[in-house]
Amino acid sequence: MSIWLGQDSRVIVQGMTGSEGSKHTARMIAFGTQVVGGVTPGKGGTAVTFEERPVPVFDSVAAAKQATGANVSVIFVPARFTKAAVIEAVDAGLDLAVVITEGVPVADTAEFFDYARTNGTTRLIGPNCPGLISPGQSNVGIIPGNIAGPGKIGLVSKSGTLTYQMMYELRDIGFSTAVGIGGDPIIGTTHIDALAAFEDDPETAAVVLIGEIGGDAEERAADFVRQHMTKPVVGYVAGFTAPEGKTMGHAGAIVTGSAGTAQAKKEALEAAGVRVGTTPSETARLMREIVSAL
């Protein structure tokens, strides 16, 4: 099984006619994702051909949904248009909107996150994320589709690169779903959201959680694990060598004083029963030990 994305997901691409949107739409279709349309205002009525199959373009998300029955959108529009694109997806009543765009102003993210929370039921993932993949079923975003097959591990990660590495390290076991939630200060889906979904998924046997320095998301996730998770969780926190006060990688990855350090997050996770690796490869080894004992 999978969380949030499966073989029946009908996907539209907001920004499909742009260079990034077009490139990754081709990748998603090659994987087997049901891409049923694209959205670019002013280009409605045209089509883009992928693998000899024309994919129609619509002027709005509402028009695309009405014509195709789409329930998922992946957003590749420039940062200055992202807020409007997300609000349009929410207004259309889609189940899921995956925001790949990086560099979205935090104020814009706060506005569209609040809008989604108060005006509909659309789940947001991102922004500044790689998307999510349910191997063997569907792939929405920029995660390489050939690095791992279906299996019983769930993965939730702030880092796109570490998502790919962990999937590759555990490719022989496989994944139910891997979710890259993004590393911006405000994101639509959190570690806790994914942990709860994996806990409820009968085909997910264990979960890898990847965090990084800055903020308190991992500490809050540790509290959730202690109170609600019955499935084993293995963790990794990027940034043990990061200097204080310097942003590392993501906008949210900054340590101030003793707050948000990798060591503090590691200790919080371990106190909740999470085995934490000091490197991605060690984290994969810990997961192998757990899976072999299940």
N, C-alpha and C positions, 0 to 999 in steps of 0.2 A: 504494500500500500504506500501511500505518500501523504504529505500534508500540503494543503493549499493548492497544489498543482498536480494534475494527473493526465491520463491519456485522453480524457474527455474535455479537457480545457480548450476553449476556443479563444484564440489570442489575436488581438489587434496590436499594431505597432504605431504609436504616435511619433511621427517623425520618420516614417519608413522611407520617404523619398530622399532624405539627407544621406550623406556619405556613411556615417556611422550606423544609422538606422538600416540602410540598405545592406551594408556588409553583414551586420549581425542577424538581420532577417534571413539572409541566405544561409547562415550557419544554423539558425534555429530550424529552418525548414529541412535542411539536410539531416538534422538529428531526428526529425519526425514530429516536431511540434506542429500542432494544427494552427498555423497562421492563416486567419481567414480574411484579413484586411489590414489596410493602413489608413492613417489619418494625417492629412496635410491640408489645412485650410487653403482654398483656392484651387486645389488640384482634384477635387471630387469629380468622379466620372472617368478618370484615367486609371491605368493599371501598371504595375511593375511585374515583369516576368522573372520568375525564379524556377530553375530546373524545368523550363518549358511550360511552366504553369503561371498564368497571369493572376496576380493578387490585386483585387480592386482597391482603389484609393477613395476615401470619403472626405468630405469637408469637415465632419464633426464626429465625435465619439458616439453621440446619440444616433446619427444616421448609420454608422457602422454597426452598432449593436442591433438596430432594427433590421438591417439587411442580412446580417450574418449570424445573429444569436451569440455574439461574443460575450464572454464573461470575464476576460482577463485583458489588461493592457500593459504593455511594456513601453516605457517613455524614454525616447532618445532626443528630445528637443533641447535646444540651447537653454542655458541656465535662466536667462531673462524671461523665457516663456514657460518655465516649468510650473510655476504656481497656477497659471491659467490652465495648463494641460491637466494637472491633477484635479483641479476643481471640476473640469469638464468630465473627467472619468467618474468622479464621485456623483455628479449630477445625473449621469447616465445610469447609475445604479450597478456598476460593475462589481464583481466579487473581490477582485484583486487588481491593484495598480502597482507596478514595479518600476521605481524611478531610478534609472541608471545614471542620469546626468550628475556630474560633479560640479562643484563651484556654485551651488544654489545658495543664495543669501539665507542666513539663518532666520532672519525675520520672515522671509517668504515661506520657509519650511514650517515655522511656527504657525503661520496663518493657514496654510493648506492642511496641516495636521489637525488643527482645531476645527477647521471646516469639515473635514472628513469625519471627525469624531462626533460632531453635533448635527450633521446633515445627511447621514447615510450609514451604510454598513460596509463600505469598501475598505478592505485591508490594504494598507500602504506598506511597501517594503522599500527602504532607501530613505533619502537619496544617497548618491555617491556609493552605490553598491554594485556587486556583480550579478545580482539576481538570484534565482534559485533553479535547481534542477532535480527532477525525480527520474533517475536513470531508467531507461527503458520505456519511459512514458512521455515526458515533456521537459523542455529546457527553455527558460525565459530569461534572457539577459546575455551575458558575455562569458559564462562559465564554459570552458571547453567540454564538449560532449563525449569525448573519447577517453577520458582519463580514469573513469570508474564505471562499473556496471551496477545493476540493482542488487540490493542486499538489505541487511538489518540494522545498519548504523544510521543514526540521525546526526546531522552536523549543523551547528549554528555558529557563525563567525562574523566578527567585525571586519576582518581583512579578506580582500579578494584573493591575493596571492597565497595566503596561508590556507584559504579554502581549497585552492587547486592542489597545493602540496599535500594537504591531509587526505584529500580524495585519492591522489596518486599513491600515497604511502599505504593506504588501506584498500586499494583497488581490488584485491583478491577477495575481500570480504564483501564489499559493496555497500551501497547506501539506499535508504528509503527515500530521503530527500536531503539535499544540502542547501542551506539558506545563508546567503551573504547579506547581513542586515545593514552593512555600511558603518562608517566610523565618524559621521558628523555629530556635532553636539546634540542635535535633535533628529531622531529617526522614527519612522512610522511603526516599525515592528522591533521589539526588543528581544534580548536573550530569553527573558521570562516567557514571552508570548510563544516562542519556538519550543522552549522546554515543555510548556503545558501541552502544546499540540503533539509533541513526540510522546509524552507520557500517555496521551489518549489514543495513540496510534498502535493498534495491536501488532503490527508487523515491525515496529521499531523496538529493538531489544536493548540498545545502549546508545548513549549520546556523547558526542564530542563537542565541547564548548570552547571556542577560541575568543579570547578577549585581548585587551591591550591596556597600556597605562592610560591614566586620565579618567576623571569622573568616578562614579561609584556603581556603574552598571553591573560589574562582576560581583561586587559585594551583595547587591540586591538579588542577583541570580543565585548566589550562594544561599541566601535566606530562603528563596523559593525551593531550592533543591532539598534543603534540610526539612522543610515543612511538607512538601508535596510530592517529591519524586520517589517512586519505588524502583525505577530503572537506574542502573549504574551510569554515572557521568564521569568522563575524563576531561580534564581541562588543560589549556595552555594559555599563558599570558605573555604577549609580546612586549618587550621593552625593559628587560632587567638591567640593561646597561645604559638606558637613556639618561642624559644629564637633566638635572632639575631645571624647570622653567623653559625648556626647549620643546617646541611642537615636533613630534616625530610622526611623519606619515599622514595621519588623519587630523582634521581640525580638532577633534575631541581628545587627541592623544597628547596631553600635556600634564606634567606633574608639577604641583605647587606645594612646597614644603613636604610634609609627610603624607599628604593626601594623594590618592590615586597611583601609588607606586605598585610595581609588579609584585614585590614581596608582600605587601599588604593584601593584595588581591589573592595571591597564592595561599596565604595563611587563612583568609576567609573561606576560600573554596575547600581547602583541606579540612577545616573545622566542620564543614558541612558534609564531609564524607567523600568529597571529590578527589580522585587521584590526579595530581597535577605534574605534568612533565616540564622539564627545564628547556627542552628543545622540541621542535615538531616531531622529530624521529623518535625521541623518547616517549612522547605523548602517544604516538601510533603504537609503540611497543606495549604501553600500558593498556591500550584498548585491545590489542591482540590477546593479552593475558586474560582480560575480562571476558571477551567473546569465547575464548577456548574453554572457559569454566562454566559457561551458560548451559 
